[in-house]
Amino acid sequence: MDSILLVYCTVPDLDTARSLARTLVEERLAACVNLVPGLTSFYRWQGTVQEDAETLLLIKTAAARHRALQERLRALHPYELPEIIAVPVSAGLPAYLEWVATETLSPPEDPT
């Protein structure tokens, strides 16, 4: 079984989060995306401390799909420098991890 990653990504609002989540799952780049609204993020950007409301995406994917997932997020994300952090999943319910791996398989090529 392919190793599984949990990818963290913040976005500015719930509508953006919903759009990204649906796209990632439809394109098989993620098996599941949880949306966690109501975050407040503090960070330094271009020399100034910022405080912004954000929504967190918790994205479950196979490690083999990470590069494609990251590229797609970069293309669709509204931030100049989006937070995209992948953490390896070291343990979990085997059937769930297998489901993540299966759901993120690249779709078969259309023979026609």
C-alpha contacts under 8 A as a table, 3 or more apart, distances in Angstrom:
res1	aa1	res2	aa2	distance
1	M	98	E	6.86
1	M	101	A	7.09
2	D	62	A	6.18
2	D	63	A	6.71
2	D	64	A	7.16
2	D	101	A	6.24
3	S	62	A	5.91
3	S	63	A	5.51
3	S	64	A	7.86
3	S	88	P	7.50
3	S	89	V	7.43
3	S	101	A	7.82
4	I	60	K	7.16
4	I	61	T	5.80
4	I	62	A	4.48
4	I	63	A	5.41
4	I	88	P	6.19
4	I	89	V	5.56
4	I	97	L	6.86
4	I	100	V	7.38
4	I	101	A	7.07
5	L	59	I	7.99
5	L	60	K	5.92
5	L	61	T	5.43
5	L	62	A	5.91
5	L	63	A	5.74
5	L	66	H	7.94
5	L	86	A	6.05
5	L	87	V	5.53
5	L	88	P	4.55
5	L	89	V	5.42
6	L	58	L	6.57
6	L	59	I	5.57
6	L	60	K	4.88
6	L	61	T	6.65
6	L	86	A	5.64
6	L	87	V	5.20
6	L	88	P	6.29
6	L	89	V	6.48
7	V	57	L	7.81
7	V	58	L	5.85
7	V	59	I	4.86
7	V	60	K	6.41
7	V	61	T	7.64
7	V	84	I	6.62
7	V	85	I	5.43
7	V	86	A	4.21
7	V	87	V	6.21
8	Y	56	L	6.94
8	Y	57	L	5.83
8	Y	58	L	5.17
8	Y	59	I	6.42
8	Y	83	E	7.20
8	Y	84	I	5.72
8	Y	85	I	5.15
8	Y	86	A	6.36
9	C	56	L	5.83
9	C	57	L	5.14
9	C	58	L	6.89
9	C	59	I	7.89
9	C	82	P	7.14
9	C	83	E	5.14
9	C	84	I	4.90
9	C	85	I	6.75
10	T	54	E	6.25
10	T	55	T	5.59
10	T	56	L	4.45
10	T	57	L	6.00
10	T	82	P	7.21
10	T	83	E	6.05
10	T	84	I	7.83
11	V	14	L	7.79
11	V	16	T	6.65
11	V	17	A	6.25
11	V	54	E	5.54
11	V	55	T	5.36
11	V	56	L	6.48
11	V	57	L	7.71
11	V	77	H	7.64
11	V	78	P	7.69
11	V	79	Y	7.72
11	V	82	P	7.86
12	P	16	T	7.07
12	P	17	A	8.00
12	P	52	D	7.81
12	P	53	A	6.59
12	P	54	E	4.58
12	P	55	T	6.19
13	D	16	T	5.57
13	D	17	A	6.38
13	D	37	P	7.70
13	D	53	A	7.60
13	D	54	E	5.71
13	D	55	T	5.66
14	L	17	A	4.87
14	L	18	R	6.07
14	L	35	L	7.84
14	L	37	P	6.52
14	L	54	E	7.99
14	L	55	T	6.04
15	D	18	R	5.16
15	D	19	S	6.26
16	T	19	S	5.18
16	T	20	L	6.15
17	A	20	L	5.24
17	A	21	A	5.97
17	A	35	L	6.81
17	A	55	T	6.74
17	A	56	L	7.71
17	A	57	L	6.79
18	R	21	A	5.14
18	R	22	R	6.12
18	R	35	L	7.63
19	S	22	R	5.37
19	S	23	T	6.25
20	L	23	T	5.18
20	L	24	L	6.11
20	L	73	L	7.64
20	L	76	L	7.44
20	L	77	H	7.96
21	A	24	L	5.27
21	A	25	V	6.26
21	A	33	V	5.68
21	A	34	N	7.94
21	A	57	L	7.63
22	R	25	V	5.33
22	R	26	E	5.96
23	T	26	E	5.10
23	T	27	E	5.99
24	L	27	E	5.26
24	L	28	R	6.17
24	L	29	L	5.06
24	L	30	A	5.39
24	L	69	L	7.41
25	V	28	R	5.00
25	V	29	L	5.98
25	V	30	A	4.89
25	V	31	A	5.79
25	V	32	C	6.46
25	V	33	V	7.47
26	E	29	L	7.73
27	E	30	A	7.66
28	R	31	A	6.52
28	R	103	E	6.37
28	R	104	T	4.71
28	R	105	L	6.75
28	R	106	S	6.68
28	R	107	P	7.51
29	L	61	T	6.57
29	L	65	R	6.10
29	L	66	H	7.73
29	L	68	A	7.08
29	L	69	L	5.42
29	L	104	T	5.62
30	A	33	V	6.86
30	A	59	I	6.28
30	A	60	K	5.61
30	A	61	T	4.71
30	A	62	A	7.71
30	A	69	L	7.62
30	A	100	V	7.70
30	A	103	E	7.42
30	A	104	T	5.81
31	A	59	I	7.75
31	A	60	K	5.81
31	A	61	T	5.86
31	A	99	W	7.76
31	A	100	V	5.16
31	A	101	A	7.75
31	A	103	E	5.20
31	A	104	T	5.72
32	C	59	I	6.06
32	C	60	K	5.46
32	C	61	T	7.60
32	C	100	V	7.65
33	V	57	L	6.27
33	V	58	L	5.43
33	V	59	I	4.47
33	V	60	K	6.36
34	N	57	L	5.69
34	N	58	L	5.02
34	N	59	I	6.61
35	L	55	T	6.70
35	L	56	L	5.80
35	L	57	L	4.90
35	L	58	L	6.55
36	V	39	L	7.44
36	V	55	T	5.53
36	V	56	L	4.95
36	V	57	L	6.42
36	V	58	L	7.84
37	P	54	E	6.66
37	P	55	T	4.26
37	P	56	L	6.33
38	G	53	A	6.64
38	G	54	E	6.42
38	G	55	T	6.17
39	L	53	A	5.69
39	L	54	E	5.15
39	L	55	T	5.89
39	L	56	L	7.19
40	T	51	E	6.78
40	T	52	D	5.61
40	T	53	A	4.58
40	T	54	E	6.01
41	S	50	Q	7.82
41	S	51	E	5.62
41	S	52	D	5.36
41	S	53	A	6.36
41	S	54	E	6.80
42	F	49	V	6.90
42	F	50	Q	5.54
42	F	51	E	4.63
42	F	52	D	6.75
43	Y	49	V	5.58
43	Y	50	Q	5.36
43	Y	51	E	6.83
44	R	47	G	6.17
44	R	48	T	5.38
44	R	49	V	4.30
44	R	50	Q	5.92
45	W	48	T	5.44
45	W	49	V	6.34
45	W	50	Q	6.73
60	K	100	V	6.85
61	T	65	R	6.67
61	T	66	H	7.06
61	T	100	V	6.15
61	T	101	A	6.98
61	T	104	T	6.36
62	A	65	R	5.43
62	A	66	H	6.77
62	A	100	V	6.69
62	A	101	A	5.37
62	A	104	T	6.30
63	A	66	H	5.21
64	A	67	R	7.36
65	R	68	A	5.50
65	R	69	L	6.04
65	R	104	T	7.09
66	H	69	L	4.96
66	H	70	Q	5.97
67	R	70	Q	5.14
67	R	71	E	6.19
68	A	71	E	5.13
68	A	72	R	6.13
69	L	72	R	5.18
69	L	73	L	6.12
70	Q	73	L	5.12
70	Q	74	R	6.15
70	Q	84	I	7.14
71	E	74	R	5.14
71	E	75	A	6.26
72	R	75	A	5.09
72	R	76	L	6.27
73	L	76	L	5.26
73	L	77	H	5.56
74	R	77	H	5.40
74	R	82	P	7.11
77	H	80	E	7.95
77	H	82	P	6.86
78	P	82	P	7.90
79	Y	82	P	5.29
89	V	92	G	7.34
92	G	96	Y	7.26
92	G	97	L	6.57
93	L	96	Y	5.33
93	L	97	L	6.32
94	P	97	L	5.15
94	P	98	E	6.09
95	A	98	E	5.09
95	A	99	W	6.16
96	Y	99	W	4.95
96	Y	100	V	6.32
97	L	100	V	5.10
97	L	101	A	6.32
98	E	101	A	5.05
98	E	102	T	6.11
99	W	102	T	5.05
99	W	103	E	5.99
100	V	103	E	5.23
100	V	104	T	6.25
101	A	104	T	5.45
101	A	105	L	6.54
102	T	105	L	5.48
